[in-house]
Amino acid sequence: MARFAVESGRFGPHETVALCDEHLGREAVFARLGATLLSLRVVHREREVDVTDGFRSPQELSAGQGGRGWILAPFSNRVDAGRYSWGGHTRALPVNRPKENTALHGFVHRAAFCVCEAQTKDAEARVRLRTSALRPDAFAGYPFAVDVDVICALRPTGLFLEIRGTNLDDESAPFGAGWHPYFRPGRCCVDGLRLALPARARVETDARGIPRAGAQAYMPIEHTPERDLCSPQGACIGDGVLDTAFGDLEMDADGWARTVLTNAEDGLALRVVQRTGLVHVFTGDPLPERPRRSVALEPVEFPTNAYNRPECREALALKPGQTRSFPCGIELCTD
């Protein structure tokens, strides 16, 4: 029997694709709607555990409350007032957070993805999902033609993603990617989880979550309340409330930055990995469904409101014919 498999399925009316590791008893399930991670099941101490806190029903997935497991593109987090300038034009994105007057989390989480490729090898199960939803007339304020691919690979070490944007247009397009998974390793809620962040700076924002201008956005960790969370051993989240981005990430020798989340009760741990960007931490306090039941650890390519930050413009620009990738993933530590 082959170790790895790729299987099609359904989640109510939604089509899914599952990556399976029969040897380790692991399964990652993605909805083709938005390439959304629904679950990541592992075996820890002879017990099956879903280390994520994804959408629990087809109705939740359709509603999208909380953005659980979403792919974030062509922008992550917020764009102030939904407005930005590009190519000599001022653009207006739909404001989907009216209380904050911001556009939030891009568009592709509501897009249908097709399965372009599925394969198994000795060391992984892999699937490539694609959407061509980003087209000039599809979304207000984003008149660009960009294909988005999400390459998902389940390996013995964990689940890894590569989010790719390919510009099919004849002018440059702003493009930034991110991922919005929620984690709950074991039965405890946020208060009982231990977090270790590989960051040297916290992003300072206004009350609406918009970062300060320029270098003033980055506060050195030694001057922030999260200093212990950013130590090598980390700290228990306890009653801390976080909706905060952390930057200036420290990379390990292999080029990955690792954010470590541990269930102190049974030792189940995972590491959210990324090669660049920032990590946004959200303890879910304002969520109407399951507040503080899990923590979102969001690897993102650019800071919030990057479309309006001059220092981000060159890196944001996806040139005609160019493909740019944002790799991230989850390393699993189980017994």
Secondary structure, 3 states (H helix, E strand, C coil): CCCEEEEEEEECCEEEEEEEECCCCEEEEEECECCEEEEEEEEECCEEEECECCCCCHHHHHHCHHHCCEEEECCCCEEECCEEEECCEEEECCCCECCCCEEECECHHHCECEEEEEEECCCCEEEEEEEEEECCCCCCCCCCCEEEEEEEEEECCEEEEEEEEEECCCCCEECCCEEECEECCCCCCHHHEEEECCEEEEECECCCCCECCHHHHEEEHHHCCCCHHHCCCCEECCCCCCEEEEEEECCCCCCCEEEEEEECCCCCEEEEEECCCEEEEECCCCCCCCCCCCEEEEEECCCCCHHHCHHHHHHHEECCCCEEEEEEEEEEECC
